[in-house]
Amino acid sequence: MRLIAPVFASALCLSAVLASPVMAAENRFPQPLAEETLPSVAKLPATWPQSWVTIHDFHFNAIIDGRIAVVDTADTVQPLKGLVRASQFANFLIAKDRGELYTAETFYTRLTRGERTDAITIWDASTLQPKGEIVLPGGKRQQSVTYPHLFQLTNGGKWALVANFTPAQSVTVVDLAARKVLGEIDLPGCSQIYPTGERGFTSLCADGSLFSVALDANGAAASSKSVPKVQDIDNQALFGTPAMVGTTAWFVSFHGMIQGFDLSGTVAKPLPGSFSVGTADGGSPEWRPGGWQVINADAAGKLYVLMSPYGKEGSHKDGGSEVWVVDPAKKARTMRIALKGQSVAIAVTREATPHLVVAQAGGAIDIYDAATGAFVRTLGATVAANPIVIQVP
């Protein structure tokens, strides 16, 4: 009998100790959580801030799950604002005046096999939800690691041009407003799409020429012209992605020579006087451009070139450790920007104080002051696994 009372008393004390936190919790959280309506979809602003960019994530480990990340380069807390699916070597366009985004994609009925469907998916730029699609005929859309100039706008943004490869090359013309395919233009021996004139495009060809096509009101070829020897394929081959300044396309070669093309007329015209990005000590063996998106431009027309000191034959996709800023009016380099790591893609925002956005090979996104070259911040590897193309809306 003497053992019972102490045990009973201890039990009472223990129950009191255990009960007190529960009672305190009830006092702190007296109300249940409000019901949440599903699905709950936030909206982006109708006009995206000028610090926003889109970053194409090739997603190498799961190519069928590629995506476009909408990123605020000024936000270090939550820079990722949304994602758009970009399946199977997709390409991407922004139409600000329509409030629409477009992805040219490929699907299979059994995910990785089965019947193939190529389509342009139309996305709402505020909700990032699909709002329609245009099926492309023939199963011939070019599937390759993303280049920006395999999918382009023309005719004031009303039409889209889609590159095809079977391996025969051609361009499909699509009316985005009417949601229909208009036709197809054969493009033997030429590749990439550079919008030219009011309603047309230019491609660079394997023999060093360029080929310009003007389209009629129905999307058919009204005229075409080849301009020979615009580049030296063997010695000064050009990267396929240019920096656009208005209707001037600035290309850089594997050896660092810059060549401009006037795309304002129906036929592209090479600008006279190509020039070098310059040289520097410390190259092993030499400084050369390198990366995936290797050249870009700011609103003032200055050019930014991604450079590597380890330039050699075959190094043109290896990425770079510096960005060299070039003034095309003076045909001279004005600044060198040392980067935090080996990088593969660059772009410049259209902010009042523009920023250089750099994608490192490991996925980190770094931000620099474009005017001074000073490092500003890093977003880390938080928005994309394999960022290879940056677009400024």
Phi, psi and omega per residue, in radians:
M1 nan -0.513 -3.122
R2 -1.218 -0.419 -3.112
L3 -1.433 -0.355 -3.037
I4 -1.237 -0.816 -3.054
A5 -1.068 -0.832 3.106
P6 -1.048 -0.706 3.130
V7 -1.105 -0.783 3.135
F8 -1.062 -0.736 3.129
A9 -1.134 -0.679 3.125
S10 -1.137 -0.665 3.136
A11 -1.114 -0.706 3.108
L12 -1.103 -0.727 3.133
C13 -1.119 -0.728 -3.121
L14 -1.138 -0.718 3.136
S15 -1.132 -0.615 3.108
A16 -1.161 -0.709 3.133
V17 -1.125 -0.735 -3.137
L18 -1.215 -0.528 -3.067
A19 -1.353 -0.528 -3.011
S20 -1.123 -0.707 3.087
P21 -1.130 -0.645 3.128
V22 -1.085 -0.788 3.137
M23 -1.111 -0.665 3.122
A24 -1.144 -0.695 3.138
A25 -1.114 -0.691 3.118
E26 -1.109 -0.630 3.112
N27 -1.217 -0.602 -3.128
R28 -1.315 -0.598 -3.080
F29 -2.167 1.221 -3.063
P30 -1.347 -0.368 -3.033
Q31 -1.863 2.459 3.064
P32 -1.248 2.757 3.105
L33 -1.176 2.544 3.120
A34 -1.191 2.613 3.107
E35 -1.185 2.478 3.127
E36 -1.907 2.305 3.119
T37 -1.426 2.270 3.124
L38 -2.072 2.456 -0.068
P39 -1.292 2.627 3.111
S40 -2.025 1.932 -3.035
V41 -2.035 2.035 3.063
A42 -1.313 2.771 3.127
K43 -2.007 2.478 3.009
L44 -1.471 2.764 3.113
P45 -1.089 2.587 -3.132
A46 -1.038 -0.657 3.055
T47 -1.935 2.016 -3.110
W48 -1.240 2.415 3.075
P49 -1.020 2.685 -3.064
Q50 -1.271 -0.126 3.046
S51 -1.501 -0.069 -3.105
W52 -1.518 2.511 3.021
V53 -2.391 2.927 2.947
T54 -1.953 2.459 -3.121
I55 -2.160 2.086 -3.125
H56 -1.424 2.052 3.116
D57 -1.729 1.826 -3.131
F58 -1.122 -0.458 3.081
H59 0.924 1.139 -2.982
F60 -0.978 -0.639 -3.094
N61 -1.313 -0.174 3.105
A62 -2.686 1.317 -3.002
I63 -1.059 -0.546 3.120
I64 -1.196 -0.221 3.140
D65 -1.960 0.646 3.022
G66 -1.112 2.790 -3.127
R67 -2.693 2.819 3.027
I68 -1.913 2.133 3.115
A69 -1.680 2.252 3.011
V70 -1.609 2.082 -2.909
V71 -2.255 2.321 2.994
D72 -1.649 1.895 -3.064
T73 -1.261 -0.172 3.118
A74 -1.667 -0.106 -3.052
D75 -1.814 1.980 3.126
T76 -1.599 -0.195 -3.120
V77 -1.553 -0.886 -3.140
Q78 -2.424 1.272 -3.077
P79 -1.210 -0.495 -3.124
L80 -1.392 2.020 -3.103
K81 -1.725 -0.311 3.115
G82 3.002 2.941 -3.133
L83 -2.296 2.496 3.001
V84 -2.098 2.307 3.115
R85 -1.139 2.469 3.105
A86 -2.477 1.453 -2.887
S87 -1.445 2.448 2.884
Q88 0.983 1.295 3.114
F89 1.015 0.764 -3.052
A90 -1.266 2.886 2.986
N91 -2.204 2.825 -2.910
F92 -2.479 2.468 3.083
L93 -2.393 2.669 3.078
I94 -2.083 2.272 3.044
A95 -2.075 1.572 -3.052
K96 -1.078 -0.686 -3.073
D97 -1.187 -0.411 3.118
R98 -1.688 -0.208 -3.043
G99 1.155 0.588 -3.083
E100 -2.256 2.670 2.998
L101 -2.093 2.629 -3.116
Y102 -2.297 2.346 2.980
T103 -2.114 2.286 3.000
A104 -1.651 2.026 -2.940
E105 -2.299 2.961 3.073
T106 -2.310 2.409 -3.131
F107 -2.295 2.679 3.039
Y108 -2.191 2.546 -3.057
T109 -1.136 -0.425 3.104
R110 -1.973 0.629 3.082
L111 1.235 -1.098 -3.134
T112 -1.974 0.025 3.125
R113 -2.684 3.106 3.132
G114 1.756 -2.826 -3.106
E115 -1.208 2.341 -3.084
R116 -1.655 2.418 3.018
T117 -2.291 2.180 2.986
D118 -1.742 2.442 -3.103
A119 -2.701 2.684 2.899
I120 -1.695 2.049 3.073
T121 -1.625 2.349 -3.108
I122 -1.841 2.183 -3.070
W123 -2.041 2.507 3.033
D124 -1.333 2.206 -3.052
A125 -1.254 -0.259 3.120
S126 -1.600 -0.757 -3.092
T127 -1.708 -0.268 -3.050
L128 1.022 0.533 3.078
Q129 -1.818 2.520 3.112
P130 -1.166 2.450 -3.131
K131 -2.208 0.079 3.110
G132 2.886 3.012 3.071
E133 -2.672 2.771 3.081
I134 -2.203 1.996 -3.124
V135 -1.323 2.300 3.139
L136 -1.689 2.350 -3.046
P137 -1.399 2.720 2.907
G138 1.567 -0.203 -3.104
G139 0.970 0.824 -3.014
K140 -2.177 0.067 3.127
R141 -0.967 2.339 -3.093
Q142 -1.143 2.141 3.081
Q143 -1.871 1.885 3.109
S144 -2.652 2.843 3.082
V145 -0.917 2.393 -2.844
T146 -0.997 2.167 2.905
Y147 -2.028 2.408 -3.121
P148 -1.101 -0.484 -3.010
H149 -1.717 0.600 2.918
L150 -1.809 -0.043 -3.093
F151 -2.684 1.931 -3.014
Q152 -2.466 2.808 3.092
L153 -1.701 2.662 2.997
T154 -2.616 3.135 3.131
N155 0.955 0.883 3.119
G156 1.128 0.445 -3.132
G157 1.472 0.009 -3.120
K158 -1.354 -0.498 -3.095
W159 -2.027 2.689 2.995
A160 -2.033 2.585 3.094
L161 -2.035 2.214 -3.066
V162 -2.068 2.221 3.121
A163 -1.375 2.412 3.111
N164 -2.060 2.678 3.130
F165 -2.693 2.081 -3.043
T166 -2.195 -0.189 0.358
P167 -1.585 0.067 2.973
A168 -1.064 2.497 -3.065
Q169 -1.863 2.460 3.129
S170 -2.771 3.040 3.116
V171 -2.266 2.217 3.053
T172 -1.606 2.307 3.134
V173 -1.762 2.205 -3.043
V174 -2.200 2.277 3.042
D175 -1.501 1.865 -3.093
L176 -1.232 -0.613 -3.121
A177 -1.199 -0.762 -3.119
A178 -1.501 -0.126 3.124
R179 1.018 0.890 3.130
K180 -2.657 2.735 3.091
V181 -1.458 2.302 -3.126
L182 -1.653 -0.630 -3.109
G183 2.988 -2.999 -3.081
E184 -2.428 2.412 -3.129
I185 -1.987 2.153 3.079
D186 -1.194 2.517 -3.054
L187 -2.476 1.109 -3.026
P188 -1.153 2.167 3.042
G189 1.344 0.164 -3.090
C190 -2.258 2.726 -3.089
S191 -2.606 2.907 -3.100
Q192 1.260 2.736 -3.061
I193 -2.257 2.076 3.100
Y194 -2.124 1.868 -3.102
P195 -0.906 2.314 -3.011
T196 -2.370 2.300 3.110
G197 1.171 -2.850 -3.118
E198 -1.226 -0.619 -3.001
R199 -2.731 1.411 -3.126
G200 -3.118 -2.988 -3.130
F201 -2.733 2.859 3.078
T202 -2.221 2.560 3.041
S203 -2.253 2.673 3.038
L204 -1.662 2.486 -2.989
C205 -2.022 2.771 -3.015
A206 -1.151 -0.375 -3.138
D207 -1.571 0.150 3.130
G208 1.586 0.040 3.113
S209 -1.645 3.058 2.939
L210 -2.133 2.744 -3.092
F211 -2.321 2.059 -3.127
S212 -1.896 2.398 3.135
V213 -2.187 2.239 2.989
A214 -1.766 2.339 -3.099
L215 -1.774 2.575 3.067
D216 -1.528 -3.066 -3.052
A217 -1.159 -0.273 -3.138
N218 -1.750 0.045 3.118
G219 1.522 0.127 3.086
A220 -1.601 2.865 3.134
A221 -1.268 2.051 3.085
A222 -1.529 -0.595 3.107
S223 -2.810 2.810 3.073
S224 -2.661 2.710 3.140
K225 -2.669 2.449 3.067
S226 -1.814 2.361 3.079
V227 -2.010 1.998 -3.024
P228 -1.371 2.767 2.948
K229 0.918 0.889 3.078
V230 -1.572 -0.217 3.048
Q231 -2.614 2.663 3.097
D232 -1.637 1.675 -3.043
I233 -1.024 -0.660 -3.052
D234 -1.348 -0.578 -3.000
N235 -2.033 -0.471 -3.106
Q236 -2.423 0.877 3.139
A237 -1.036 2.442 -3.094
L238 -1.589 2.482 2.899
F239 -1.087 2.557 -3.035
G240 -1.383 -0.243 -3.111
T241 -1.860 1.999 -3.124
P242 -1.599 2.970 2.915
A243 -1.662 2.211 -3.108
M244 -1.693 2.225 3.021
V245 -2.177 1.715 -3.011
G246 1.117 -2.161 3.113
T247 -1.789 0.285 3.068
T248 -1.802 2.227 3.092
A249 -1.795 2.115 3.119
W250 -1.815 2.034 3.103
F251 -1.821 2.627 3.021
V252 -2.082 2.499 -3.130
S253 -1.561 2.965 3.123
F254 -1.060 -0.401 -3.118
H255 -1.806 0.127 3.036
G256 1.589 0.328 3.029
M257 -1.627 2.356 -3.120
I258 -1.813 2.295 -3.141
Q259 -2.255 2.253 3.121
G260 -1.751 2.626 3.066
F261 -2.296 2.315 3.066
D262 -1.519 2.028 -3.102
L263 -1.846 0.297 -3.041
S264 -1.338 -0.470 -3.120
G265 -1.685 -3.008 -3.127
T266 -1.295 -0.376 3.098
V267 -2.143 2.269 3.124
A268 -1.154 2.474 -3.118
K269 -2.157 2.142 3.039
P270 -1.116 2.351 3.084
L271 -1.397 2.449 -3.129
P272 -1.219 2.594 3.011
G273 1.442 1.191 2.989
S274 -1.156 2.766 -3.067
F275 -2.605 2.833 -3.050
S276 -1.613 2.630 3.029
V277 -1.264 -0.205 3.137
G278 1.878 3.111 3.140
T279 -2.216 2.998 3.099
A280 -2.801 2.700 3.057
D281 -1.274 2.865 3.032
G282 1.601 0.052 3.111
G283 -1.317 2.488 -3.127
S284 -2.425 1.490 0.136
P285 -1.480 -0.470 3.138
E286 -2.777 2.821 3.062
W287 -1.330 2.273 3.059
R288 -2.509 2.734 2.993
P289 -1.112 2.541 3.105
G290 -2.778 2.470 3.127
G291 2.475 -3.015 3.119
W292 -1.697 -0.892 3.036
Q293 -1.898 1.535 -2.827
V294 -1.617 -0.272 -3.133
I295 -2.431 2.498 3.083
N296 -2.638 3.100 -3.070
A297 -2.464 2.709 3.035
D298 -1.731 3.122 -3.076
A299 -1.140 -0.412 3.137
A300 -1.477 -0.111 3.097
G301 1.672 0.042 3.062
K302 -1.283 2.574 -3.095
L303 -1.820 2.521 -3.137
Y304 -2.151 2.153 -3.050
V305 -2.129 2.234 3.120
L306 -1.400 2.157 -2.991
M307 -2.176 2.556 3.101
S308 -2.192 2.418 3.086
P309 -1.352 -0.122 -3.072
Y310 -1.806 0.562 -3.077
G311 -1.182 2.289 3.090
K312 -2.777 3.119 3.105
E313 -1.021 2.145 3.111
G314 1.579 0.048 -3.091
S315 -1.630 0.084 -2.945
H316 -1.184 -0.242 3.093
K317 -1.886 0.102 -3.008
D318 -1.344 -0.227 -3.098
G319 1.669 3.065 -3.075
G320 -2.445 2.848 -3.118
S321 -1.978 -0.069 3.070
E322 -2.438 2.744 2.955
V323 -2.031 2.202 3.097
W324 -1.790 2.234 -3.122
V325 -1.681 2.267 -3.039
V326 -2.207 2.372 3.045
D327 -1.689 1.883 -3.089
P328 -1.175 -0.419 3.094
A329 -1.197 -0.684 3.128
K330 -1.587 -0.217 -3.088
K331 0.956 0.820 -3.075
A332 -2.595 2.606 3.049
R333 -1.331 2.403 -3.101
T334 -1.999 -0.277 -3.081
M335 -2.868 2.634 2.973
R336 -2.080 2.322 -3.137
I337 -2.045 2.023 3.093
A338 -1.378 2.305 -3.090
L339 -1.714 2.801 -3.105
K340 -1.326 -0.280 -3.123
G341 -2.958 2.954 3.112
Q342 -1.040 2.198 -2.977
S343 -2.218 2.734 -3.023
V344 -2.125 -0.271 -3.081
A345 -2.590 2.529 -3.141
I346 -2.422 2.642 3.031
A347 -2.717 2.861 -3.125
V348 -2.217 2.231 -3.130
T349 -1.263 2.907 3.131
R350 -1.831 0.493 3.098
E351 -1.207 2.893 3.061
A352 -1.029 -0.686 2.959
T353 -1.919 1.659 -3.005
P354 -1.164 2.602 3.126
H355 -2.127 2.506 3.028
L356 -1.532 2.140 3.140
V357 -1.824 2.201 -3.017
V358 -2.204 2.290 3.079
A359 -1.799 2.040 3.076
Q360 -1.325 2.744 -3.128
A361 -1.058 -0.519 3.137
G362 -1.466 -0.002 3.067
G363 1.877 -0.254 -3.134
A364 -1.209 2.483 3.083
I365 -1.908 2.078 -3.109
D366 -1.962 2.586 -3.083
I367 -2.109 2.300 3.124
Y368 -2.207 2.676 2.999
D369 -1.273 2.045 -3.056
A370 -1.180 -0.460 -3.100
A371 -1.376 -0.623 -3.052
T372 -1.937 -0.334 -3.068
G373 1.449 0.016 -3.097
A374 -1.219 2.443 3.046
F375 -1.208 2.309 -3.079
V376 -1.846 -0.929 -3.093
R377 -2.880 2.899 2.958
T378 -2.137 2.489 3.031
L379 -1.629 -0.052 -3.120
G380 1.194 -3.024 3.108
A381 -1.583 1.084 -2.993
T382 -1.929 -0.263 -2.998
V383 -1.998 -0.298 -3.102
A384 -2.744 2.524 3.107
A385 -1.402 -0.765 -3.115
N386 -2.325 1.313 -3.122
P387 -1.294 2.127 -3.094
I388 -2.226 -0.300 3.100
V389 -2.410 2.272 3.099
I390 -2.002 2.241 3.104
Q391 -2.045 2.420 3.067
V392 -1.774 2.024 -3.081
P393 -1.020 nan nan
